[in-house]
Amino acid sequence: MIKKRYADRHDWRRITQRHYVHEQVDNEVFKGHVTLLQLIEVASPLDVRYGDEIVRIADAGYVWVQQFPSDAHHAVTSMFDATGQLVQTYIDICLCTGVEDGRVYWEDLFLDLIVLPSGQVLLIDTDELEAALEQGIISEAEYALAWVEAKQLQKQLQDGSFQLVAHAEVIKERLELQLKQGTPR
C-alpha cells in the first residue's frame, strides 16, 4: 500500500514545537496547496549526507515550505535554515496530492529528487521504488509514472524551466506574514 504523508508532520516526534499554516493558491505561477512549517523546537537536529557533503535539514528555527501542485505528480519541500538560507529542495514523486480532514497530503511513490543550492540534482531512492514494485506495493503503471515524472523534472531542473524552487521564497514570505498576523495551526 502506498504511504500517505502529511505536510503538517504531526507524526514526526523530532519536532517538539511547531507553527504550521497552509492555503490554496491559484495564480500564474502555481495552482495547488502550499504550506509552511516552522520548526520552533526539535528533539535533535537532522543532518543528511550526500557524498562528502553533510547538510543539516532540520533544527530549531528552520522553515519548510511545501508546494503541492494540483496538476502534477510531485510535491516540493524547500528547507530554509534559521538565517533564511535555502539548504535544499526535496521533491517527492507522488501518485497524487490532496486535502483530507483539513490536512494536506501526498501519496508517496518512493522516488525523490534533491536540489542543492549549488544546483546539483540528486536522484535518490531508486532502490525503494524497485522494491515497492517487486513487493506489489505499487503497480507497473505507478512505477512507470514515477520514472516519467522524475525524468521530466530532471530535464526541467537542467534547463531552468522548473519554477517552484524560486517560488518557495515568495510563498515563504507570504505564509510567514500570515503566521505573524494570525494564529498558527
N, C-alpha and C positions, 0 to 999 in steps of 0.2 A: 504494500500500500504506500502510495506517495505521501510524504510527510507534509502537513500543513504547518507553516511557520507564521508567526505573528510579529508585526512591526513593533509593538509595544514591549516585547521581550520580557513580559511578566514572569515567564518561566525560567529566566536566566538569573540564577542566585548570585552571580558575581556582582550584579548591580543592586546595591542595598538601598539607594535612594535615587529617584529619577524624576524628571519632568518630561511630559510627553504631550504632543499636540499633533493632530492631523486634519487635513482638509482635502476637499476635492478641487482640482484645478482644471480649467478649460481655457487655454489661451493659444497663441500662435506657435509656441514652442512645445507645449506639453498638454496632454489630456489624460487625466487619471487621478490617483491619490498620491499625496505627499505627506511625509511625517517628519517630525523632529524629535529625537530622543536625547535629552541632556543627561549625562551620567554625573549625578551630583556626588555620590559616594559609591565606591566599589570595594568589594572584599579584598581584591588584589588586582593589580594591573594585568593586562593580557598583551604579551609580545608574541609575534609570529616571525618565523624565519623563512626568507626567500633566498636560497643560495647562501651567500656570505652576509646578506643584509638582514638585520633584525629590525622589525617595525612594531612599535607599540600602537595597538589599535583601540585599546580601552583603558581608561584611567579616569580618576576624578577630574571633572571639568571638560571631558571630551563631549563632542556633539556628533551624533549620527543623523544625517539627512538621508531619507529613503524616498525613492521615487518609483511609483508603480504605474507605468504607462498602461492605459486600458487597451491599446491596440497592439500589444507586443507580448512576447514570451520571455520577459526578463524583469527583474527588479534590481534597482541600482541603489547601493548604500555608499554614501560618501562620508568618510570618517575624518573629523577635524580634531586636532589636539586642543589643549586648554588655552593656547595662544591664538587659536583660529586658523592654524595652518592645516591644509589638507595633508593627511598622512597616507591615505589610499582610497581607492574606489573599488568596491566589491560588487560584481554583477552576478546575481544568481540567475541561472537559466531556469525557467519555470513553465509549468503547464498553463497556469492561469493565476490571476490575482483577483482580489475582491474584498468585500467587507462582510463580516459575519458578527452579529451582535455588537456592532459599533467598532469592531477591531479589524484593521487592515491586515490581510494575509496574502501569502503566496504559496502555491503548491510546488515544492522544490523538485526539479529534475536533475539534481546532483551536480551537473557540470557547472563550473564557475569560471569567471574571468576576474583578474585583479589588475587594476591600472595603478601604477605607482606614479608619484609626482614627476619622476624623470621621464615619463611617457612609456616606460617599459610595460608591456602587456603580458600577463602570465595566464595560461590556460591550465586549470587545476581540476582535480577530482575526476579525471577520466577513468581511473580505476573504479571509483564508486559508481559511475554510470554503467560501466561494463558489468559490474557485479549485480546492479539492480536489474539489468536485462536478463542475465543468467539466472537470477533467483525469481524471475517472474514478477518483480515489484513494478516494473514498467513494461509496456508493450513495445513491439518493434516500431510502431508508429510514433510513440512518445520518445523512444531512443533516437529515431531519425529527426524528429522535431528539435530535440536538444542540440544535435550536431548542426543542423541548418541554422538555428538561431545563433549558436556560438560562432560559426564561421562568418555569418553576416555581421555580427558585432565586431569581430576581429578586423574585418575589412573596413567598417566604418571608423573604428578607432585608428586604423593606419592612415586612412585618407582624410581624417579630421572632420568627418560629417556627423559623428556621434556627439550630440549637443548636451547630453544630460550630465556630463562631468562638470562643465562650466555652469550649467543651470542650477546645480546644487548650491552654489554661492548665493544666488538670488533667492532660492527657496529658504535657505538658512536665515538670511536677514529677515525675510518676511515672517517666518514662523517664530523666530526669536522675539520679534516685536509683538507678535500675538501673545506669547508667554508673558511678556512684561506687562501687557495691558489686561490680561485676563487670568483666569485660574487654570493652571496646567492640569492635565489629566494624568 
